[in-house]
Amino acid sequence: MKPLLILKMGSTLPDLRARKGDFEDWVREGMDWSGPVEVVQPFEGEALPETFDYSGVVITGSAAMITEQPEWSLRTRDWITPHLQSGVPILGICYGHQFLADALGGRVGINPLGYEAGSVEICLAQGAQDDPLLSGMGDALTSQASHKEAVVELPPGAVRLAYNDRDPNQAYRVGDSIWGTQFHPEFDAEVSRTYAEARRERLRGEGLDPDQVLAELRDSPDGNSVLSRFAEIVREREQS
């Protein structure tokens, strides 16, 4: 099987990484992925692959901001854009969700509805009813979130898949092989707790009560369900 490419666009908090691993570890665990994996870290200046020979691609979150247009992110956008019509399944998470929307002609900006953090409920839109990634998950799901920027305008032709009161574009699909989720299906409540504790002052500055965010944290199997469904899509298309 061709390897899964994880484009690692940032890293988690150092103490969390030391005890629990990093974004790529949580993605693999959530996908229950035992096949080959290639991890490339553009934010660390690592070279991007010379070819695009992968079974699937996951683009991770990051502490960076799309609107600040970091050089490594623009370089990665230029690299991946020609491959977005390849049919290879691609999943962008949080920063990755925004990154793909930007590359596909959408618009990213400061979320006009404010900062979102902690455990959140996400409603599934009508477009999710027959979506390969999110169909069959009911009317709503629970996941973790941590973001200040958002996709404020979907790319042309995108299907809106999910929303909530903090973000009308929590998930989308473009074509039949590209998905973005603003929420973090790879996070669990422990990860959200660590972020909330470390960013208490930031949360207050954004108008949130960190104690309330912490009190409302809860685990849910929905994140792993999304990731395992993406793994199924990757395997099925690799075999077809």
MARDRENKOL-932769 format. One line per 8 residues: number of its first residue (from 1); for each residue x, y, z of N, C-alpha, C. Coordinates in nm, 2 decimals. Layout:
NUM> X:Y:Z:X:Y:Z:X:Y:Z | ...
//
This chain:
1> 0.08:-0.12:0.00:0.00:0.00:0.00:0.09:0.12:0.00 | 0.04:0.22:-0.07:0.12:0.35:-0.07:0.11:0.41:0.07 | 0.21:0.49:0.10:0.21:0.55:0.24:0.10:0.66:0.25 | 0.06:0.68:0.37:-0.02:0.80:0.41:0.07:0.91:0.44 | 0.04:1.03:0.38:0.13:1.15:0.40:0.06:1.23:0.51 | 0.13:1.26:0.62:0.09:1.36:0.72:0.17:1.48:0.70 | 0.11:1.59:0.66:0.17:1.72:0.65:0.16:1.79:0.79 | 0.26:1.79:0.86:0.26:1.84:1.00:0.29:1.99:1.00
9> 0.18:2.07:1.02:0.19:2.21:1.01:0.23:2.28:1.13 | 0.25:2.21:1.24:0.28:2.26:1.37:0.30:2.15:1.47 | 0.32:2.19:1.59:0.34:2.09:1.70:0.26:2.13:1.82 | 0.23:2.03:1.90:0.15:2.06:2.02:0.24:2.12:2.13 | 0.19:2.14:2.25:0.26:2.20:2.36:0.37:2.10:2.41 | 0.49:2.15:2.44:0.60:2.06:2.48:0.57:1.96:2.58 | 0.50:2.00:2.69:0.48:1.90:2.80:0.37:1.80:2.76 | 0.28:1.84:2.68:0.18:1.74:2.62:0.25:1.64:2.53
17> 0.34:1.70:2.45:0.41:1.61:2.35:0.49:1.51:2.43 | 0.55:1.55:2.54:0.64:1.46:2.61:0.56:1.34:2.68 | 0.44:1.36:2.72:0.37:1.26:2.78:0.26:1.19:2.70 | 0.23:1.25:2.58:0.11:1.19:2.51:0.14:1.19:2.36 | 0.25:1.24:2.31:0.28:1.24:2.17:0.23:1.36:2.10 | 0.23:1.36:1.97:0.20:1.49:1.89:0.09:1.46:1.79 | 0.06:1.56:1.71:-0.05:1.55:1.62:-0.05:1.43:1.53 | 0.07:1.39:1.48:0.08:1.28:1.39:0.04:1.15:1.46
25> 0.08:1.14:1.59:0.05:1.02:1.67:-0.10:1.01:1.69 | -0.16:1.12:1.72:-0.31:1.11:1.75:-0.38:1.08:1.62 | -0.34:1.14:1.51:-0.40:1.11:1.38:-0.40:0.96:1.35 | -0.28:0.90:1.36:-0.26:0.76:1.33:-0.34:0.67:1.43 | -0.34:0.71:1.56:-0.42:0.63:1.65:-0.57:0.64:1.62 | -0.62:0.76:1.59:-0.76:0.78:1.56:-0.80:0.71:1.44 | -0.71:0.70:1.34:-0.74:0.63:1.21:-0.72:0.48:1.23 | -0.66:0.44:1.34:-0.62:0.30:1.35:-0.54:0.25:1.23
33> -0.44:0.34:1.20:-0.36:0.32:1.08:-0.24:0.24:1.11 | -0.23:0.12:1.04:-0.11:0.03:1.06:-0.02:0.03:0.94 | -0.07:0.10:0.83:0.01:0.10:0.71:0.13:0.20:0.72 | 0.20:0.21:0.61:0.32:0.30:0.61:0.27:0.45:0.62 | 0.35:0.53:0.68:0.32:0.67:0.70:0.45:0.75:0.67 | 0.43:0.86:0.60:0.54:0.96:0.59:0.50:1.09:0.65 | 0.58:1.14:0.74:0.55:1.27:0.81:0.65:1.37:0.76 | 0.59:1.48:0.71:0.67:1.59:0.66:0.63:1.72:0.74
41> 0.74:1.79:0.79:0.71:1.91:0.87:0.75:2.04:0.80 | 0.67:2.09:0.72:0.70:2.22:0.64:0.74:2.33:0.74 | 0.67:2.34:0.85:0.70:2.45:0.95:0.84:2.44:1.01 | 0.90:2.33:1.00:1.04:2.31:1.04:1.14:2.33:0.93 | 1.09:2.37:0.81:1.18:2.39:0.69:1.21:2.26:0.62 | 1.14:2.15:0.65:1.17:2.02:0.58:1.12:2.03:0.43 | 1.20:1.97:0.35:1.17:1.97:0.21:1.04:1.89:0.18 | 0.96:1.94:0.09:0.84:1.87:0.05:0.87:1.76:-0.05
49> 0.78:1.66:-0.06:0.81:1.54:-0.14:0.83:1.58:-0.29 | 0.92:1.51:-0.36:0.94:1.54:-0.50:0.83:1.48:-0.59 | 0.76:1.38:-0.53:0.65:1.32:-0.61:0.52:1.32:-0.52 | 0.41:1.29:-0.57:0.28:1.28:-0.50:0.22:1.14:-0.52 | 0.29:1.04:-0.45:0.25:0.90:-0.46:0.20:0.85:-0.33 | 0.08:0.89:-0.29:0.03:0.86:-0.16:-0.11:0.80:-0.17 | -0.14:0.72:-0.07:-0.28:0.67:-0.06:-0.38:0.77:0.00 | -0.33:0.86:0.08:-0.41:0.97:0.14:-0.32:1.07:0.20
57> -0.38:1.19:0.24:-0.31:1.30:0.30:-0.39:1.35:0.41 | -0.32:1.38:0.53:-0.38:1.45:0.64:-0.29:1.57:0.66 | -0.36:1.69:0.67:-0.29:1.81:0.70:-0.33:1.86:0.84 | -0.24:1.87:0.93:-0.26:1.89:1.07:-0.29:2.04:1.11 | -0.32:2.05:1.23:-0.34:2.19:1.29:-0.20:2.25:1.31 | -0.21:2.38:1.36:-0.09:2.46:1.38:-0.12:2.58:1.47 | -0.02:2.63:1.54:-0.04:2.75:1.62:-0.03:2.87:1.52 | 0.01:2.85:1.40:0.03:2.96:1.30:-0.11:3.01:1.26
65> -0.11:3.13:1.19:-0.23:3.19:1.14:-0.22:3.19:0.99 | -0.32:3.15:0.92:-0.33:3.15:0.77:-0.31:3.30:0.72 | -0.38:3.39:0.79:-0.38:3.53:0.75:-0.24:3.59:0.76 | -0.15:3.54:0.84:-0.01:3.59:0.85:0.08:3.54:0.74 | 0.03:3.44:0.66:0.09:3.39:0.54:0.24:3.35:0.57 | 0.26:3.26:0.66:0.40:3.22:0.68:0.46:3.16:0.55 | 0.59:3.18:0.53:0.66:3.14:0.41:0.64:2.99:0.38 | 0.66:2.91:0.49:0.66:2.77:0.48:0.52:2.72:0.44
73> 0.41:2.79:0.48:0.28:2.76:0.45:0.25:2.79:0.30 | 0.29:2.91:0.26:0.27:2.94:0.12:0.35:2.85:0.02 | 0.47:2.80:0.07:0.54:2.71:-0.01:0.47:2.58:-0.02 | 0.41:2.54:0.09:0.33:2.41:0.09:0.21:2.42:0.01 | 0.14:2.54:0.01:0.02:2.56:-0.07:0.06:2.55:-0.22 | 0.17:2.61:-0.26:0.21:2.60:-0.40:0.24:2.46:-0.44 | 0.30:2.38:-0.34:0.33:2.24:-0.38:0.21:2.16:-0.39 | 0.11:2.17:-0.30:0.00:2.08:-0.31:-0.11:2.12:-0.41
81> -0.12:2.25:-0.44:-0.23:2.29:-0.53:-0.24:2.21:-0.66 | -0.13:2.18:-0.73:-0.15:2.10:-0.85:-0.20:1.96:-0.83 | -0.19:1.91:-0.70:-0.23:1.77:-0.67:-0.38:1.76:-0.62 | -0.44:1.88:-0.60:-0.57:1.87:-0.54:-0.68:1.81:-0.63 | -0.65:1.79:-0.75:-0.75:1.73:-0.84:-0.71:1.58:-0.88 | -0.61:1.53:-0.80:-0.56:1.40:-0.82:-0.66:1.28:-0.78 | -0.75:1.31:-0.70:-0.84:1.21:-0.65:-0.80:1.14:-0.53 | -0.67:1.17:-0.48:-0.62:1.12:-0.36:-0.70:1.18:-0.24
89> -0.76:1.10:-0.15:-0.83:1.16:-0.03:-0.74:1.24:0.05 | -0.79:1.36:0.08:-0.72:1.46:0.16:-0.81:1.51:0.27 | -0.76:1.52:0.40:-0.83:1.57:0.51:-0.75:1.68:0.58 | -0.80:1.80:0.59:-0.74:1.91:0.66:-0.81:1.93:0.79 | -0.73:1.94:0.90:-0.78:1.96:1.03:-0.74:2.09:1.09 | -0.84:2.17:1.13:-0.82:2.31:1.19:-0.73:2.40:1.10 | -0.61:2.42:1.12:-0.52:2.49:1.03:-0.53:2.43:0.89 | -0.52:2.30:0.89:-0.53:2.23:0.76:-0.66:2.25:0.68
97> -0.77:2.26:0.76:-0.90:2.29:0.70:-0.90:2.43:0.64 | -0.84:2.53:0.71:-0.83:2.66:0.66:-0.73:2.67:0.54 | -0.62:2.60:0.55:-0.52:2.59:0.45:-0.58:2.54:0.32 | -0.66:2.44:0.32:-0.72:2.38:0.20:-0.82:2.48:0.14 | -0.90:2.54:0.23:-1.00:2.64:0.18:-0.93:2.75:0.11 | -0.82:2.80:0.16:-0.74:2.91:0.10:-0.69:2.87:-0.03 | -0.63:2.75:-0.04:-0.57:2.70:-0.16:-0.68:2.68:-0.27 | -0.80:2.65:-0.23:-0.91:2.62:-0.33:-0.99:2.74:-0.36
105> -0.95:2.86:-0.31:-1.02:2.98:-0.35:-1.12:3.03:-0.25 | -1.13:2.98:-0.13:-1.21:3.03:-0.02:-1.14:3.15:0.05 | -1.20:3.19:0.16:-1.14:3.30:0.23:-1.14:3.27:0.38 | -1.02:3.30:0.44:-0.99:3.27:0.58:-0.97:3.40:0.65 | -1.02:3.42:0.77:-1.01:3.54:0.85:-1.03:3.51:1.00 | -1.01:3.62:1.08:-1.05:3.61:1.22:-1.20:3.57:1.23 | -1.23:3.47:1.31:-1.36:3.43:1.32:-1.45:3.54:1.38 | -1.55:3.59:1.30:-1.63:3.70:1.35:-1.72:3.66:1.47
113> -1.73:3.53:1.49:-1.82:3.48:1.60:-1.73:3.45:1.73 | -1.60:3.48:1.72:-1.52:3.47:1.84:-1.44:3.34:1.84 | -1.35:3.34:1.94:-1.26:3.23:1.97:-1.34:3.11:2.01 | -1.30:2.99:1.97:-1.37:2.86:2.01:-1.27:2.77:2.07 | -1.31:2.71:2.19:-1.22:2.63:2.26:-1.29:2.52:2.34 | -1.23:2.41:2.36:-1.29:2.31:2.44:-1.37:2.21:2.37 | -1.46:2.14:2.44:-1.55:2.04:2.38:-1.67:2.11:2.33 | -1.70:2.09:2.20:-1.81:2.16:2.13:-1.90:2.06:2.06
121> -2.03:2.10:2.05:-2.13:2.02:1.97:-2.13:2.08:1.83 | -2.13:1.99:1.74:-2.13:2.03:1.60:-2.25:1.97:1.53 | -2.33:2.05:1.46:-2.45:2.00:1.39:-2.41:1.97:1.25 | -2.47:1.86:1.20:-2.44:1.81:1.07:-2.54:1.88:0.97 | -2.50:1.93:0.86:-2.58:2.00:0.77:-2.64:1.90:0.67 | -2.73:1.94:0.59:-2.80:1.85:0.50:-2.70:1.79:0.40 | -2.60:1.86:0.37:-2.49:1.80:0.28:-2.42:1.68:0.33 | -2.43:1.66:0.47:-2.36:1.55:0.53:-2.44:1.42:0.51
129> -2.56:1.43:0.47:-2.65:1.31:0.47:-2.59:1.20:0.38 | -2.54:1.24:0.27:-2.48:1.14:0.18:-2.33:1.15:0.16 | -2.27:1.22:0.25:-2.12:1.24:0.25:-2.05:1.12:0.29 | -1.95:1.08:0.22:-1.87:0.95:0.25:-1.81:0.96:0.39 | -1.77:1.08:0.44:-1.70:1.10:0.56:-1.80:1.11:0.68 | -1.91:1.18:0.67:-1.99:1.21:0.78:-2.13:1.15:0.78 | -2.17:1.09:0.67:-2.30:1.03:0.67:-2.31:0.92:0.78 | -2.43:0.90:0.83:-2.46:0.80:0.93:-2.42:0.84:1.07
137> -2.37:0.96:1.09:-2.33:1.00:1.23:-2.44:1.07:1.30 | -2.56:1.07:1.25:-2.67:1.13:1.32:-2.68:1.28:1.29 | -2.75:1.36:1.37:-2.77:1.50:1.35:-2.66:1.59:1.40 | -2.58:1.53:1.50:-2.47:1.61:1.56:-2.36:1.52:1.61 | -2.25:1.59:1.64:-2.14:1.51:1.70:-2.07:1.60:1.80 | -1.99:1.54:1.88:-1.91:1.61:1.98:-1.77:1.60:1.95 | -1.69:1.71:1.95:-1.55:1.70:1.93:-1.48:1.81:2.01 | -1.35:1.83:1.98:-1.28:1.93:2.05:-1.24:2.04:1.95
145> -1.22:2.17:2.00:-1.19:2.28:1.92:-1.09:2.37:1.98 | -1.02:2.44:1.90:-0.92:2.54:1.95:-0.88:2.63:1.83 | -0.95:2.74:1.81:-0.92:2.82:1.69:-0.97:2.96:1.71 | -0.89:3.06:1.65:-0.93:3.20:1.64:-0.97:3.24:1.50 | -0.90:3.18:1.40:-0.94:3.20:1.26:-1.04:3.10:1.21 | -1.10:3.13:1.10:-1.20:3.03:1.05:-1.21:3.05:0.90 | -1.28:2.96:0.83:-1.31:2.97:0.69:-1.44:3.06:0.69 | -1.42:3.19:0.65:-1.54:3.28:0.65:-1.61:3.27:0.52
153> -1.55:3.22:0.42:-1.61:3.20:0.29:-1.56:3.07:0.23 | -1.65:2.97:0.20:-1.62:2.84:0.15:-1.56:2.86:0.01 | -1.48:2.76:-0.03:-1.43:2.76:-0.17:-1.54:2.74:-0.27 | -1.53:2.79:-0.39:-1.63:2.76:-0.49:-1.66:2.61:-0.51 | -1.79:2.58:-0.51:-1.83:2.44:-0.53:-1.82:2.36:-0.40 | -1.78:2.41:-0.29:-1.77:2.33:-0.17:-1.91:2.30:-0.11 | -1.92:2.19:-0.05:-2.05:2.14:0.01:-2.03:2.16:0.16 | -2.11:2.24:0.22:-2.11:2.26:0.37:-2.16:2.14:0.44
161> -2.08:2.08:0.53:-2.12:1.96:0.60:-2.15:1.97:0.74 | -2.10:2.08:0.81:-2.13:2.09:0.95:-2.12:2.23:1.00 | -2.18:2.27:1.11:-2.18:2.40:1.16:-2.22:2.40:1.31 | -2.19:2.51:1.38:-2.25:2.53:1.51:-2.26:2.69:1.53 | -2.29:2.73:1.66:-2.31:2.87:1.68:-2.19:2.95:1.68 | -2.07:2.89:1.68:-1.94:2.96:1.67:-1.88:2.96:1.53 | -1.93:2.88:1.44:-1.87:2.87:1.31:-1.97:2.80:1.21 | -2.01:2.87:1.11:-2.10:2.81:1.02:-2.04:2.71:0.92
169> -1.91:2.71:0.92:-1.83:2.62:0.83:-1.74:2.53:0.91 | -1.80:2.45:0.99:-1.72:2.35:1.07:-1.66:2.24:0.99 | -1.72:2.21:0.88:-1.67:2.10:0.79:-1.72:2.13:0.65 | -1.65:2.09:0.55:-1.69:2.10:0.41:-1.62:1.99:0.33 | -1.67:1.97:0.21:-1.61:1.88:0.11:-1.60:1.95:-0.02 | -1.49:1.93:-0.09:-1.48:1.98:-0.23:-1.46:1.86:-0.32 | -1.54:1.85:-0.42:-1.53:1.73:-0.51:-1.57:1.61:-0.43 | -1.50:1.50:-0.46:-1.53:1.37:-0.39:-1.41:1.32:-0.31
177> -1.31:1.41:-0.29:-1.19:1.35:-0.22:-1.12:1.45:-0.13 | -1.18:1.57:-0.11:-1.11:1.67:-0.02:-1.21:1.71:0.09 | -1.17:1.70:0.21:-1.25:1.74:0.33:-1.17:1.83:0.42 | -1.24:1.92:0.49:-1.18:2.00:0.59:-1.27:2.00:0.72 | -1.21:1.99:0.83:-1.28:2.00:0.96:-1.22:2.10:1.05 | -1.29:2.20:1.08:-1.24:2.30:1.17:-1.21:2.24:1.31 | -1.30:2.15:1.35:-1.28:2.09:1.48:-1.17:1.99:1.47 | -1.12:1.94:1.59:-1.01:1.85:1.60:-1.05:1.71:1.63
185> -1.07:1.62:1.53:-1.12:1.49:1.56:-1.01:1.41:1.63 | -0.88:1.45:1.62:-0.77:1.38:1.68:-0.75:1.41:1.83 | -0.81:1.52:1.88:-0.80:1.56:2.02:-0.89:1.48:2.11 | -0.85:1.46:2.23:-0.95:1.41:2.33:-0.96:1.52:2.44 | -1.04:1.49:2.54:-1.06:1.59:2.65:-0.93:1.62:2.72 | -0.84:1.53:2.74:-0.72:1.55:2.81:-0.63:1.66:2.73 | -0.63:1.64:2.60:-0.56:1.74:2.52:-0.62:1.88:2.53 | -0.76:1.89:2.52:-0.82:2.02:2.54:-0.80:2.07:2.68
193> -0.80:1.99:2.78:-0.77:2.04:2.91:-0.64:2.10:2.92 | -0.54:2.03:2.87:-0.40:2.09:2.87:-0.39:2.22:2.80 | -0.45:2.24:2.69:-0.45:2.36:2.62:-0.53:2.47:2.70 | -0.64:2.44:2.75:-0.72:2.54:2.83:-0.64:2.58:2.95 | -0.57:2.49:3.02:-0.49:2.53:3.14:-0.38:2.62:3.10 | -0.31:2.58:2.99:-0.19:2.66:2.94:-0.23:2.80:2.89 | -0.36:2.81:2.84:-0.40:2.94:2.78:-0.51:3.01:2.85 | -0.51:3.00:2.98:-0.61:3.06:3.06:-0.62:3.21:3.03
201> -0.51:3.28:3.03:-0.51:3.43:3.00:-0.56:3.46:2.86 | -0.51:3.38:2.77:-0.56:3.40:2.63:-0.71:3.38:2.62 | -0.76:3.28:2.68:-0.91:3.26:2.68:-0.98:3.37:2.74 | -0.93:3.42:2.85:-1.00:3.54:2.91:-0.99:3.66:2.82 | -0.88:3.68:2.75:-0.86:3.79:2.66:-0.95:3.78:2.54 | -1.00:3.65:2.51:-1.09:3.63:2.40:-1.23:3.63:2.44 | -1.26:3.66:2.57:-1.39:3.67:2.62:-1.45:3.54:2.67 | -1.37:3.44:2.69:-1.41:3.31:2.74:-1.37:3.29:2.88
209> -1.45:3.21:2.95:-1.42:3.18:3.09:-1.35:3.05:3.10 | -1.22:3.05:3.13:-1.14:2.92:3.12:-1.20:2.81:3.22 | -1.25:2.86:3.33:-1.31:2.76:3.42:-1.43:2.69:3.36 | -1.51:2.77:3.29:-1.63:2.71:3.23:-1.59:2.62:3.12 | -1.49:2.66:3.04:-1.44:2.57:2.93:-1.39:2.44:2.99 | -1.32:2.44:3.10:-1.27:2.32:3.17:-1.38:2.24:3.22 | -1.48:2.30:3.28:-1.59:2.23:3.34:-1.67:2.16:3.24 | -1.68:2.21:3.12:-1.76:2.15:3.01:-1.69:2.05:2.92
217> -1.56:2.02:2.95:-1.49:1.92:2.87:-1.55:1.78:2.89 | -1.55:1.71:2.77:-1.60:1.58:2.78:-1.55:1.50:2.66 | -1.52:1.37:2.69:-1.47:1.29:2.58:-1.59:1.24:2.49 | -1.56:1.20:2.37:-1.66:1.15:2.28:-1.59:1.06:2.18 | -1.66:0.95:2.13:-1.60:0.87:2.03:-1.61:0.93:1.89 | -1.68:1.04:1.88:-1.71:1.09:1.74:-1.58:1.13:1.67 | -1.48:1.18:1.74:-1.36:1.22:1.67:-1.29:1.10:1.60 | -1.28:0.99:1.68:-1.22:0.87:1.62:-1.31:0.81:1.51
225> -1.44:0.83:1.52:-1.53:0.78:1.42:-1.50:0.85:1.29 | -1.48:0.99:1.29:-1.44:1.06:1.17:-1.31:1.02:1.11 | -1.21:1.00:1.20:-1.08:0.96:1.15:-1.08:0.82:1.09 | -1.15:0.73:1.16:-1.16:0.59:1.11:-1.23:0.58:0.98 | -1.34:0.67:0.97:-1.41:0.67:0.84:-1.32:0.72:0.73 | -1.23:0.82:0.76:-1.14:0.87:0.66:-1.04:0.76:0.62 | -1.00:0.68:0.72:-0.91:0.57:0.69:-0.97:0.47:0.60 | -1.10:0.44:0.62:-1.18:0.35:0.53:-1.18:0.40:0.39
233> -1.21:0.53:0.37:-1.21:0.59:0.24:-1.08:0.57:0.17 | -0.97:0.60:0.24:-0.83:0.59:0.19:-0.81:0.44:0.14 | -0.84:0.35:0.23:-0.82:0.21:0.19:-0.90:0.16:0.07 | -1.03:0.20:0.07:-1.12:0.16:-0.03:-1.07:0.22:-0.17 | -1.03:0.34:-0.17:-0.99:0.40:-0.30:-0.85:0.35:-0.34 | -0.77:0.31:-0.25:-0.64:0.25:-0.28:-0.66:0.11:-0.35 | -0.77:0.04:-0.31:-0.79:-0.09:-0.36:-0.87:-0.09:-0.49 | -0.94:0.02:-0.52:-1.03:0.03:-0.64:-0.95:0.05:-0.76
//
